[in-house]
């Protein structure tokens, strides 16, 4: 099969498109013929070698954590999915940017999503749903999201709003119209956050989600006042230092089906900022590394 691989850690230039062995569905999994994948922060970190001490990859490695496509193999114990179904989901730590990928968590694609949107949904929605799950019932409460215009932040905003929360979200001023369209009360990030949030939420903030690579965790804790009500999906060290929870995405089909159900109702549309082809994989990783928004890679 054709796949993107890297034979050594490094800059985006180490990525090449070449032939690679095909994977096959085993127990509790399905194989898809991939239509599109997305580039997530972990893909960039793994390719650059920044996580080699914690998550060493056998090289050459295929990047990618999520994908969308048509099921062409079904594992022996899978009963709710069949060949020909269109699904999005999660593969292994790094293995989906290829002609075929094996998913161990997946969901049907809502009819209102484009292929690119479905490709962008897997890791972002699983991360967001898992983080909000850790915060408990948000109905009638106020949630502050640091980085609400990003892929994870916007998913979390949609899920929290659907759960009955008031959502305040930080983002660049250029993203404020996008946040307002979601139903989020926007503000900028950086110094003075507590004062700005205090104006938007005079009765206080009940919970906070740190979903952007910023140094704002102490500010979020100060605003909420309770470490059990603040979670991060970014900062392991900050979470340990402040006694907060760091939430990692898990391969759980229930989380993906929840995202798809909200998509079916028109309450969640995954964010896509750039859509490139497989031959542009170096550019795709460069854009992701620069923080230029959510990048999706489509295949013929």
N, C-alpha and C positions, 0 to 999 in steps of 0.2 A: 504494500500500500504506500501511497505518498504521505509523507509526514514532515512536520517541522521538527528538527532536532538540534541539540547543541552537544558538541563533543568535549567542550571545556567550558568552565565558568568564565563569564566576562561581560562585555558590553553587548548591545543588541546585534552587533556584527557577527557574533559567534553562531547566530541562528541560520540554518540552511534548510532548504526543502529537498528531501531525498527519499529513497525507498527505505522502508522499515518493515519488520515482521508484523503481521496482523495479530491483534489480540482477539480473544474469543470469550463469549459469555460463560461464566461459571455459576455456581450456586448463588442465588439471591441477586443476580445481575442481568442486565440486558446489553446487547451490543447494538450500537446505532451506526448507520452510515451518516457521517457528520455533514450537516449543512452549514453550521457556523459555530464558532467558539468566541469567548471573550477573553480579554487580557485583564487579569486581576493583580492587585499589588503583590500577592504572594508569588505570582509567576515571575515578576520582575526580580524580586528578592532571591528566589531560587536560582534563576538563570545567572544572576550576578555573583552568586556564591556567598551571599551574606548570611545564609542560613545553613551553610554546610556543616557546622558543628552540631546542629540540632536535627536537620533533615537532609542528610547526605543522599544524593541521588546516584544510582548506577548510570554511568555515562556510556554511550550517548543517551540523553534523556529527551523526551518529548514534553514541551511545556503545555500548560493548560489544566484548569481545574474543573471547568464546566463546558457544556455543549448542548446543542439541539440537533435533532436529526430523526431519521426514520428507523425504527427497530427492524433489524434483520436477523438477529439471533436472540433467543430467549433462554435463560438459565433453566435447568431441570425442575426447580422448585418455585418458579414464578408462574402464578396463575391468573393475575389480573391484567396482564399485558400480552399482546400478541404481535407477531411480525406484521409490519405495515403501520403500526401506531406511530404517530408523531409525538415525540416527547422531548422535554428538556430536563437536565439534571446534572449530577455531580459524578465525576470519575474518581481517580485516585489523587494523590498529592500533585502529580504532574504527568499527564498522559493523554490529553484530549485534542490537541491541535494536530489532527491527523485525519485520514480518510475514514477510519473506523475508530470508535472509542467504546469502552465498556463503562456503563454507568451502574453504580450501586445504590443510588437514590434518584428518583425521577418522578415526573408527573406529566400528564397530558398537557399539551399546549392550548391555552384558551384561544378561541377563534378570533378574538380581536387583536391578538399580538402578531406583529411581524416576525419573520425569522430572526432578524437582528435583535429585537426586543426579547424574544425567548432565549437567545444565546446569552443575553446580558443578565438574565434573571437568576440563574442557578446559585452561584456563590453569594451574590448580593442579597437575595431574598432569604436564603438559609441563614446567613449571618444576622440579618436584621430581625428575622422572626425569633431566632434563638436568644438574641439580646433582649427583646421585649418580653419573651417568655420568662426570662430571669427577673424582670422587674415586676411581674405579676399583673393584677387587674389595673388597667389604666382608665377605665370608664369614669368620666367626670373629673379626671385629674389632669394636671398640666405637666407635659414632658418637654424638656429642653434637649435639642439635638445639636451637638457641635458637628458641623459639616453636613447639614441637612440637604444640600443640593447634590451631593455625590451619589453614587450608585447605591451604597448601603444606607446612607442617611435618608435618601428620598424613599427607599423601600420602607424603612422604619417609620417615616412620617406617614406614608399611606396606611400602613398597618395600624399605627396608633390612632390615627383619625378614624379609621373604620371601627376601632374598639371604643370610640367615644371620648378620646382624649382631646384636649387643647394642646396644640404643638407649636412651640417656639423653635425656630431653627436659625443657626448662623450660616452665613455664606457671603461670598463677594456680592457687592451691590449689583453687579451685572446679572446675578442669579436671583435677585429678589422677585422679579416678575414671575419667574418659574416657580418659586416657593409659594408666592401668593396664589398662583393658579392651582397649586396642590391643596390649598387651604391652610398653609403654614403662616404664622406670624414671623416675618423675617427680621433679622438684625445682623449687623456685622460682627465678626469675631475680633478678638484682641483686647487690649487694655480697656477697662471700663465696662466689661461685659455685665457684671453684676448690676450696675446702675441701669444699663439699657434694658436688661431683662426685668428689673424691678418695675420699670414703667409699663412694660407689656403684661406683666403678671403681678399686680399689686398684692394679691393674696398669697403669693409665693409659688415656688416650683416644687412639684412632688417627686420628680425623678429626672435623671439626665442620662443621655447616651453620648459617649465620646466616639465619634465615627470618622474623625479626620485626623491626619498626622500633625496635631498641634500640641502645645505645651499647656493646654487649658485644664487638665484634670484637677489641679488644686482649686481653680476657679469654680468648676462645676460642683465640686464637693462643698465649697463654701456657700454656693447658692442653694444647694439642696439641704445641706446640713446633716445628712445621714449616709454613711458609706455603703449601707446595704441598698440604697436607692440610686446608686450611680454605677454604671458599667461602662467598660471600654472594650472595643473590638480591635484596638490599635496598640496600646501601650502596656506591655507586660511589666516593665520595670516600675512605671508610675503606679500601676495597680497594686503591686506588691508593697511599694513604699507607703502608699496611702491607705492600705487595707481595703481596696476595692476589688471588684470581680472583673477579670478579663474573660471575655466570652469568645470562643472560637466556633466557627461553623462546624456542624456535624452532618454527616451524610444520612439524612433522615427524610424519607419521602413525605412524611406527614407535614413537615415545614414547607416543602415545595408545593404540595397539594393545596395548602392554605393560601400560598401566594397565587396559585393558579385560580383558585375560587374567587379571590378578590379581583383578579384580572378578568374573570368571566363577568363579574358584576360591574366592570368599568371603574373599579376603585383603586387599581394599581396598574400602572404602565411602566415597565422597566426603562430606565434612562439609557439612551445611546447617544454619544457625542460624535463618534467617528466610526465609519464603516469602511473597511479596507478588504482587499482580497488576500489570499494566502501568499501570493508572491510578494506582497508588501509587508511581510512579517517583521522585517527590521524596522520599518517606519512605525508599525503598530506598537512594537515594544518601546521605541523611542518616545512616542507620544505618551504612552502610559507612564514611562519613567519620568517624564517632565511634568506629570500631573495635569495633562491636558484633557481630562475627562474620560468617560467610559469608551473603550475601544472594542469593536467587534470585528472578527475576521470571518468573512464568508468564503465558502468553497463552491466550486461549480456543481 
